[in-house]
Amino acid sequence: MSSIADNIGSVTRRIQKATLKAGHGPGSVHLLAVSKTRPANDLRRAYSAGQRAFGENYVQEALDKMEELQELDAIEWHFIGPIQSNKTRQIAEAFAWAHSVDRLKIAQRLNDQRPPSLPPLNICLQVNINNEESKSGCALEDLIDMADAIEEMPNLSLRGLMAIPDPDQPEAELRSSFRKLANALKHMRQEAPRCGPLDTLSMGMSGDLEMAIAEGATWVRVGTALFGPR
């Protein structure tokens, strides 16, 4: 069985190869280790192998790990799960990123509850890229209005977009979903140029990260390929 360190090395090489093939700059694509349900010791092993960014879906589980791993000074916590209104304060206080902001009410609460001692919370707007009834996310046509409203929230930094396309759809449709998200970000840069860096596309997972990188991903969210099956 491969170690977590070996797996990180393997995935990092995949990312580097895909980045080079896509013609993107070295280091322009970042690995987010999806660590939900994984014990803190697995994260510690990944950290020892050089991984710094970890994505969590469940607030209380994440807070417990933060407490257990507080000696890891350079660790960076990303929230990637659905955001409930009653969890926004904990996310605003404890995380560096929230990838799954899907409505203005959540953005406003995160802004209002972000401690002034911390830098602005980096956020991505989660898009329901294929209008699936079972998926969270805002509609493409709402992005510009949301970006304009978030631009007035000083404790948030709107970094870009996130989506979770159905990985079981045909390859051509999956590629089209990634491209659609990338085009939406380009449109936002044109129509809302003052609304944050808009430099981030959070898309792609263990099985499709090469395709996502080819279409412009800057963060790929990988769990199984790093930590093994749950």
GIDAKA-V587409 format. One record per helix or strand of 3 or more residues. SS is the DSSP state (H for helix, E for strand). FROM is the first residue (numbers start at 1). LEN is the number of residues. If there is no record, write none. Layout:
SS	FROM	LEN
SS	FROM	LEN
//
This chain:
H	4	19
E	30	5
H	40	9
E	53	4
H	59	10
E	76	4
H	85	10
E	97	5
H	104	10
E	121	7
H	140	11
E	156	7
H	171	21
E	200	3
H	209	6
E	219	4
H	224	4
//
